[in-house]
Amino acid sequence: DQQVKQNSPSLSVQEGRISILNCDYTNSMFDYFLWYKKYPAEGPTFLISISSIKDKNEDGRFTVFLNKSAKHLSLHIVPSQPGDSAVYFCAASAVRGGSNYKLTFGKGTLLTVNP
Amino acid sequence: ETGVTQTPRHLVMGMTNKKSLKCEQHLGHNAMYWYKQSAKKPLELMFVYNFKEQTENNSVPSRFSPECPNSSHLFLHLHTLQPEDSALYLCASSQGEWLAGGRPDTQYFGPGTRLTVL
């Protein structure tokens, strides 16, 4: 049973517009959430994270929103650029449970930003 | 070399072969991980080593045998694999500071080894 779900396998957006990538989770023990980005032939790279004590975290063009009651988070990229085209993975961790190192990943969403 | 490196990048092997995947991190980290990514599946954690000690074996079949001789190197020894073991194998490293209540230990990934078992 998947504890972290990314229901959209792919998303296509025009350059300059907003990209919204969604992620849902089922395990209420998860209290820290991360987004990783992966280009072809490279490993995933850490992008941004959010603790469950917050509902928003912003870093430049990237903002992550967390809705704990809905067990839902989203990554917003504004404005989207062609270089943002990659697979984006949502991951979750139960930090207070002592499993800081254990990440549960979603399947990923392929974002394509068209010039 | 910087970051996390993995060799080989591609590997094709028969079911009776024995091969090894190598991972090296140049970040001064103390924790290293093996993940498996099969087609259309999420990344699955296989093994975790912290300060050279194995702290996690996620019910991985014994045909996968990890080895961590020091904090910078991690191997995955493969023998008598099955075609369904074909996947991308990713190595990662992190500081290894796993204090309860702290923030997650950011993991840095290598580029992966694309394994095909015939």
Interface residues (C-beta under 8 A of the other chain):
Chain A: Q2 V4 Y32 L34 Y36 A41 E42 G43 P44 T45 F46 S49 S51 F89 S93 V95 R96 G98 N100 Y101 K102 L103 T104 F105 G106 K107 G108
Chain B: V4 R9 A31 Y33 K40 K41 P42 L43 L45 V48 N50 T55 E56 L90 A92 S94 G96 E97 W98 L99 A100 G101 G102 R103 P104 D105 T106 Q107 Y108 F109 G110 P111 G112
